[in-house]
Amino acid sequence: MITRLLVANRGEIARRVFAACRALGVETVAVHSDADADAPFVAEADHAVRLPGNAPAETYLRIDLILDAARRCGADAVHPGYGFLAEHAGFAAAVVDAGLTWVGPPPAAIAAMGDKLAAKALLADAGVPMLPTWTDADQVTDFPVLVKASAGGGGRGMRIVRDAAGLADAVASAGREAAGAFGDGTVFVERYVERGRHVEVQILGDTRGTVLALGERDCSIQRRHQKIVEEAPAALPPELRERLHAAAVAAGRAVGYVGAGTVEFLLAPSGEFFFLEMNTRLQVEHPVTEAVTGLDLVRLQLLVAEGGPTPLAATPPPTGHAIEVRLCAEDPAHDWRPATGVLRRFTVPGVTGGFAPTTGLRLDSGVTAGSTVGVHYDSMLAKLVAWGPTRAEAARLLAGALARAELHGVTTNRDLLVRVLRSPAFTAGPVDTGFLDRHPEVFAPLLADADVPVAALAAALASAAARRAAAPALRSLPSGWRNVPAFPQVARFTDRDGGEVEVRYRLDRTGGLAECATDPPLGRAVALVAATPDRVTLDVDGVRRGWRVHRVGSTVFVDGPDGATTLTGLPRFPDPRRGLAAGSLVAPLPGAVTRVHVTVGQRVRAGEPLLTLEAMKLEHQVLAPVDGVVAALPAPPGDQVDTGAVLAVVNPEEDR
């Protein structure tokens, strides 16, 4: 039996495995980079070993260091989580050769499925339906197609190509991204199915040859070919569900699968389905399967790894419906740009459990308030899962909890997730992988632009209340009150888009609003009901509403009934020397300049790529904002840059 388990991973999946271990009485070992030294998963482990450095290549991808950590801590088993070395056949073999229990499928099964081209050939012989595939881009004649990395997953190294003109560039770009993410730049091309659904089947195998389907998930809402909303069960006719499960079981048997794995399919509008890939590990979205089956998949992984039989006789029928969203540190409105920073507050109301099967609302998070979100790893912060008797109830519960969550300090995709869950197109279901492309309205922030001045007023009034609460004398007098009316108090902020919001207000003797105006204008009648340093209640056009206000230095986080925003207080007397040269393009986050596409003096058009910046495992293009001339390129290829560093200067054509 397993007595002490090392998790060769980080973040929420490490915490998830540790939770299952605690329930079974198994001791736990964490390995961590320097950046993760204070992370929650490290604190929760019984033992922890430092992996010096921060980059994955020098920490979580070092097989020798991980095996040495297992030896030093007396671990007798290794769980790979997902990502990093989870689907590395060499790592699995090294664990087995070291005399440790590997919590996963045999190395041969990982190797067989790790090469997607070889996997297609093997499983086609087992009768699993396949899409037309090309390894030579010059042979492709039918479009659209999808360029895919042969190694790895997670949407990296994938590009949709709709005509022959863009194929060569897509193959080169996908190959670079795949080489950087997986150490293997091999790519292939397969037919792209328009309006296809991404449906996957959870399987579980044991050492005695049993392979079972444990239900399916619909993971069709994706960005950059990476899932962000997953649900179980999928909306399928019974006959189609049966065929999908049978194909997944056939795939598992073909490779002698042991443990928990996932077989992914593309479901065409015609009802045909095709094999996409087999993930020889636990999936990020496994909690939705747990929610509708009541099974603990990590517990089952451990029992099977110990040599036990699958404790199920047949596919369990699902109960109710579960939906999961991936809460990520990224800005959907700006090409999904990853975000970094310190999480000043991280609370989600109504959570009933975490890291284990539960009904209601489940939060599996890799972070807590105070955690630092850096550039070294994936942008996912947490998974929030809602279970309900019906799909509509699960979606409503999940959207409501997300909308009321306080997520301060780092930009997230929360607003987009809420809008997706509340979208009539989503609630009508089912959806396909092109959902986000066809519904640009979900990219709008929950808090409308017209409501930002109201939020700024709430921020100003909360700050005034805080100043009075901290005043050494005459604390009962309203902030700025005078016997003789004078000029109003003024507070100035920059909003989420960098625009300026000015609030002018004056309080009367009772603390009510004697006068109030904003620029941009409020456009409605507003009266103050109550104000404390952390909560302001306003009457807006006859409707009473409350705003929660959290201030950290000059930054003010405002959460209201219709959405949240972050404001930055401006000094009353700004330094006139501050500012960048006109036309400066700055790094949106720390990263490495991998390529520079232009030269100084070159004329460029608006939207033309200037540089490529790599951060959080993804490439991000820096585009020319206007037609103009490149005046400077201070960051050459290979440069590591910090947030705010000038990458390029483009002078508009009219300034020449």
PyMOL commands that set and color helices and strands:
alter all, ss='L'
color gray80, all
select helices_A, chain A and resi 11-24+40-44+56-58+63-73+89-97+107-114+116-125+137-139+164-182+238-254+286-293+297-305+332-334+391-404+414-422+424-428+435-438+440-443+449-469+653-655
alter helices_A, ss='H'
color red, helices_A
select strands_A, chain A and resi 4-7+27-32+47-50+77-79+101-102+133-134+145-149+159-161+187-191+197-205+211-223+226-232+259-267+273-279+321-328+330-331+337-338+341-342+345-347+361-365+372-373+380-388+406-408+489-494+500-507+513-519+526-532+535-540+543-552+555-560+563-569+584-586+591-596+603-604+609-615+618-623+628-632+640-641+646-652
alter strands_A, ss='S'
color yellow, strands_A
deselect
rebuild
show_as cartoon
